[in-house]
Amino acid sequence: MSYQVLARKWRPRTFHELVGQEHVQRALVNALDQGRLHHAYLFTGTRGVGKTTLARILAKCLNCTANGEDDSGVTSTPCGQCENCRAIDDGRFVDLIEVDAASRTKVEDTRELLDNVQYAPTQGRYKVYLIDEVHMLSTHSFNALLKTLEEPPPHVKFLLATTDPQKLPVTVLSRCLQFTLKNMPPERIVEHLSRVLEVEDVPFDESALWLLGKAADGSMRDAMSLTDQAIAFGQGQVRQADVAAMLGTLDQRHVLTLLEALAEVDAARVLSEVASLAEQGPDFAGVLDDLLGVLHRLAVAQMVPGALDNGHGDREVLLTLASRFTAEDVQLYYQIGLQGRGDMDQAPEPRTALEMTLLRMLAFRPQGVPKPAQTPLPMTGDAVPEQAAGKPPGQAPEQTPQPAPEAPPQGTASAPVAGSVPDDDQRKSSPPAPAPASQPMPETAEPTAPADPRPVSEQPPPWEALPDDMTSTPETPAEAAMEGAEDSSGHGPEHGAGQSPENSLGNSTENGPEQSAMDAALAPLEASAQPHPVPETASDAPSSVPDTASSMAADTAPTIAPDTAPAAAVEVPSDAVPSIEAETPPAPANAQPAADTGAILDQAAWLGLFEQLGLGGLTRNLAAHCVVERDDGQALVLRLAPSQAAMNAEVHVTRIQKALAGVGVKRAVSIEVGEIPEAVETPRGQSERINAERHAVAVEALKADPHIQKLQSAFGARLVEDSVEPRQNHDSA
């Protein structure tokens, strides 16, 4: 007996042997079991997915005689043993008329076919017309078929099959039950080929079957045909190397080598590997396609390791390789690869296009990180281990108790809070801080009151102890100007001569008419300030005109010099918020950290030192997300949040170490990635909190200002809170 190819030998004989078309199988089986049969069925789908096979199985179900000769013999499980079933399987059943529409497109052929429709079946229960590639019929043939297709005799069933249903007239589509068959996924093809080869007793490699499943492109018949070819090519075996040579596909190891070079950011190695590939004369577009496929699998391995398939027998290799890329790099490389694939047709040479695409991947990586950080793969079923070295799981890092805050000496300016950034003009032109309270005060200064022995939190606001004549002053020309600051057009006056936008309470006049009015009112007050330093109290607040001091009792505490009628405008300092003083003890403005390398650096000290380090760019951003893990006087370990692990690099650690040495803290610095408890504040979190609190203080001060209230009541003005920006604190000159 002659050899029968696998595609014909393993063609399904019943619905239950059909592979991968469960949605069609379910509909047809239920229709057969319930006796709800249509007179015309249309099967669509790509080549080799089972259209003709389904039609033949349905013909057997309609004509199987295992259960009798009447209509009750229709079944969804044909026996395959009766005469009708064997005749249909052998292709000699008289009442199954198979027509190849591609070779019989003329209208005369269709009319000849329909002339015999009226006659009863000769051998079976139904006369079945199977028209394959029905879209090839001409327009006249379709018109001749329409009437019979709509109302055929009771003993006639039409089964139509096509790979291109778009070419069928809608009049034909509306007369049929249409079933669309799916393409076979590689997983289903590999599963079926494994079962077939085991029964056929053919040795095989699973990776070779994955190559065949991918090359079949969704067609089970193509997969079976390629398997026949692979068995012949491999002398009775299906091996990965033989299948790769037969299909002309690229060895997967070359693609993995390219990805290893990308992981090491080694451009020379990338070009060397491309040169090695060029010696084999590959399809460079196919190389890039394979590279994109592996990048997709790397992304899957990073997000859901359990979903990574073992298509090429390289699952463990890909899991290891995935940890050498950041998730951002994988996504970036994939996007650049897609763009490069589209540009290959316009490139002078395919090899040039591939090299430029690979080099573009390295060129567009985030700079400042020489080597990608290790990306731990997600863990399934287990808790994430603690990152804190030397501490049991679940234990929070130890906190050094902070000393109770002390009130700053009167007559001295409060030190700026760590995390605030002084203005450039302030750093350049700020005069030296006033002398401490222990030094004799100038004769022109008014003697200060004795210090209150009570804690700061229990002391009354300083303005409550001021005389009445110091909490209010006569109306000044500036206040009179405020009355007419707003005209009917709603526009306030411009800045006064010699006053810069920096000296106004908000950003500039663009913040609204109420801001412009405040600027005009504050201009003469700024000009009349004392030339000598004016002592400030510990709870400064936003600037205001003199007669509003009592209405802003919770926000400001101006001190009036005895020889000056109007007081200088008061600003919103960063230390005006009470909670900030509890975080960092106040110190003189010009204080510098002691160069004591033996002092232990805790989290509070790290927050205080951060702004003095002078870091910038990515290094500053990295350090701002770190907290002190431990410090033994020789080595300082910082903990970094996992969300910022991509920034971690040796170059930034070196810069942080040098910056600490510059302020007297000489340590060997290292950074560990780990979860940071919510209770521990990073420099970035401290800065955001301070800014939010200072903004809230400034907004409340503006809302309580009588001039703002007058503008709101007279002109319906509205305070745009998002435009309020508190000024940085600086010493009065």
Secondary structure, DSSP 8 states (H G I E B T S, - for coil): -----HHHHT--SSGGG--S-HHHHHHHHHHHHHT---SEEEEE-STTSSHHHHHHHHHHHHH--TT-SSGGG--SS--S-SHHHHHHHHT--TTEEEEETTT--SHHHHHHHHTTTTS--SSSSSEEEEEETGGGS-HHHHHHHHHHHHS--TTEEEEEEES-GGGS-HHHHTTSEEEE-----HHHHHHHHHHHHHHHT--B-HHHHHHHHHHHTT-HHHHHHHHHHHHHHTTS-B-HHHHHHHHT---HHHHHHHHHHHHTT-HHHHHHHHHHHHTT---HHHHHHHHHHHHHHHHHHHH-GGG---TTS-HHHHHHHHTTS-HHHHHHHHHHHHHHHHHGGGSS-HHHHHHHHHHHHHHTS-TT-SS--------SSS-----STTS-TT---------------TTS-----TT----HHHHHH-------TTS---TTS--------S-GGGS--GGGGS-HHHH-----HHHHHHHTSS-TT-------TT--GGGSSSS-GGG-HHHHHHHHHHHHHHHT--SS-----SS------GGGTTTTTTT------TT-SS-------GGGSHHHHHHS----TT------TTS---HHHHHHHGGGG---HHHHHHHHTEEEEEE-SSEEEEEE-GGGGGG--HHHHHHHHHHHHHTT---EEEEEE----TTS--HHHHHHHHHHHHHHHHHHHHHH-HHHHHHHHHH-----GGG----------
